[in-house]
């Protein structure tokens, strides 16, 4: 009951009397609030029966905060050491996806940090912390917290996968002939895709000159599909290169360092 009364009073002060907020500090009840806090705030805004763009924005921010507050951490992947070439390759693909997610999460963290920094400057310059500002700050803070937790989880996962891959190299039997055949098929497919791409580009130029916008758009969609397939082939070629690198590492071959450089390029 006391909590509800306090939240109601907070809403009135922040929404109806912004002048009282000059030089105010950020409110930890909002910044570090939970689903109950944001639900109560949303109800108080609704009970005001007052409509404005500002209140609509505040409700939208509260909805986003509610969603973030209810999110649960994903279950930890149950990863095991691969027993054959197929499962070894699948684990490597898992590693690649984990690395990609790490990079995306690091970028998201930087973007969120920039938002918080900008908001802090605005608060300092304007010497005020309105309800909207507090909600934006809370949203960015929670996004930052979740992104950091996700990044920590991905770092541990990638380290664990590396350990499993290194251990597996010692006992897995690789099939160089199968790898060679797979590489040839991928190269043939890639050549066909490149030829199709060139043909479509010529058609696109022709329809552009004829001002056939509909046909140009259709060709652009086809080109996008081909580009997606080329990316898929490129990813598979990296997987096969990794298998060759693993074989070289297993055999302590002189080609190990050359293949390693190719993987990194």
N, C-alpha and C positions, 0 to 999 in steps of 0.2 A: 504493500500500500504506500509506504513512504517513498519507495523507488518510483512509483507511478506519479506521485505528486511532484517529486523533484524533476522528473522528465517533463511533466506538463509545464512546470514553471520555466524550465530551460527553453522549451519551445516558444513560450510567450516572450521571453526576453530576447531570444535570438531573432524571432520573426517580426514581432510587433515593435520592438524598441532597439533597433540596430545602433542607435546613438550611444547606448549604454555599453556597447562592446568596444569602444575605442580603447586602444592599448591593451586589450584583453589577451590572455594567453590561449593557446589551443586547449580545448577541453578534452581531457583524457577519457571521459565517459563516452564521448563520441568516437575519438580516434581509436581507442582500444575496445570498442563496444562489441557485443555479441548479437546473435539473432534476436534475443529478447529485447535488447536495447533499441535496435533498428525497427522492430515491429511496433514497439510502443511509440517511437518517434513518428512513424508513418501514421499510426492511429491518431496521434495528437494533431498532425497536420490536416488529416481528413476531417477531424472534429471541428477545426476552425471554420469550416464551410466558407472558406475564402479562396477565390480563384485568381491565379496570376501565373505568368510564365515562370517566375522565380519559384513559386511553390511547386509547380509541375516539375521543374528541374530538380528540386529537392527530393520529391517523391521518386523520381527516376534514379537518383543517386542512392537513395535508401533501398530501392529494389535491387540495385547492383550489389550493394553492401550485404543485403540479406542473402543473395545468391552465393557470394564469396564466403560468408560466414558459415553457410551450411555445407560447403564443399568438404569432402573427406579426402585424405591422402590415398592415392591408389595403392593397391596391394603390392607387396614386394614380389618381383618376378622370381620364380623358383627355377634358377638356372643350374644346369648340370653339365659336366664335362662331356663333350661330343665323343661318340664312339666310332664314327666313320666320316668319310669325306663329305657326305651330304649334310649331316648334322653340324659338322665343322664349318661348312659354308654358311649354313643358316645362322650359326652363332656369330660369325663374322658380319653378316648382314645386320644382325641385332646390334652389334657394336657400332656399325656405320650409322644406323638410325639414332643410336644413343648420342653419338658425337654431334650429329646434326641438331638434335634436340637441345644439347648443351649449348651450342652456338646460338640457337634461337632464343634460349632462355637468358643467356648472357646479354644478348641484344635487348631483350625485353626489360631486363633489370636496369640497363643503362638508360633506356628511354624513360622508365618510371622514375629513376633517380633525377633525371633532368627535369621532369614534371614537378617533383617535390622541391627541387632547388628553385625553380621558377615561382612556385607558389609561395615559398618562404620569402623570396624577394618582394613579391606583391604584398604579403602581409606586413613586411617591414616598411615598405614605401607608403602603403595606405594606412598603416597603423590601425588595422581593424581585422577582426576575424568573425565574419558573418556566418550564419548557419550553413550557407552554401559553400563557403570556403572550408569550413570544418568538415563537411561531408566529402568534398573533393579530396582533402588531405587524408581523411580516413580511408577513402577508396584507394588512393595511391599507396598509402602505407600498407594496406592489406595485400594489394597486388605485389608490392615489393617483398613482403614477408613470404607470400606463397611462392613467388618466383625463386627466392633464395632457397627455400626448402626443396623446391623441385630441382634446382641446380645441384644442391648437396647430394640429393638422392641419385641424380644422373652421374655425378662424379664417382660415387661409390660403385654404381652399377658398371660403369665403363672400366674401372679398375678391376673389378671382379671378373668381367668378361675377358680382359687381357690375360689375367692369371689363368683362366680356364683354357684359353687358346694356346698359351705357351706350354702348359702342361700336356695338352692333347697332341702337340707336334711330336712328342717323344714316342707315341704308340700308334698313331693313325697311319693306315696304309693308303697312300694317294694313288690315283690312276692318271698318269701323264697323258696316255693316249686319249682318254675320255675328255681331258682338258683341252687337248689339241683339236679334237673334233668339234667341241663346243665353241672354241675360238673361231674356227673356220665358218661355222654356221652364223655366228654373230657378225663376222666381217662381211659375209655375203648379204645378210639382211641389211646391214648398214649401207652397203653400196646401192641396194635397191631403193632404200629410203632417200638417199642423197639424189638419185636420179629422179625420183618422183617429186622431190622438193624443187629441183631445177625446172622440171616441166610445169609445175604449178606456178612458179615465179614468172615464167614466160607468159602463161595464161593470164596471170594477174596484171602484168604490164599491158597486155592487149585490151583487157576489159577496162582498165583504168583510162586508157586513151579513148575508149568508146563511151566512157562515163557510165558504165554499167555497175553502179554501186552495189546492187544486190549480188551480182556475180563476184565482185571483188570481196565482199564480206564472206561469201560462201567459201571462196578460196582461202581466205585468211583463217577460217575455222579448220579447214583441211590441213593447212600448214602447221597450225597449233597442234593438231593430232599427231602429225608426223614428228614434230619437235619432241613431243612427249614420248613417242616410241623410241626416238634416238637417245633420249636421256635414259630410258630404261635399258637400252642396249649398252650404253656407256657404263652404267652401274654394274651390269653383269660382267662386262669386260674387266672392271676393277676387281670383281670377285675372283675371276679366273686368274688374274695377275697375282692376287694374294695367295692363291693356291700354289702357283709357281714359286712365289717367294717362300712359302712354307716348305715346299719340297727342297728348295735350295738350302734353307736353314736346317732342315732335318739331315740333309746329306753333307752339311758343312761345305757347300760349294762356293767357288770363287764368285759365282754370279749373285750371291746373296745381296751384296752391297749395291750392285747395279739395279737389281729388281726393287730393292728398298727405295732407291732414288726415283724409280719410275712410279712407284706407289705414291710417293709424296708429291710428284709433279702434277 
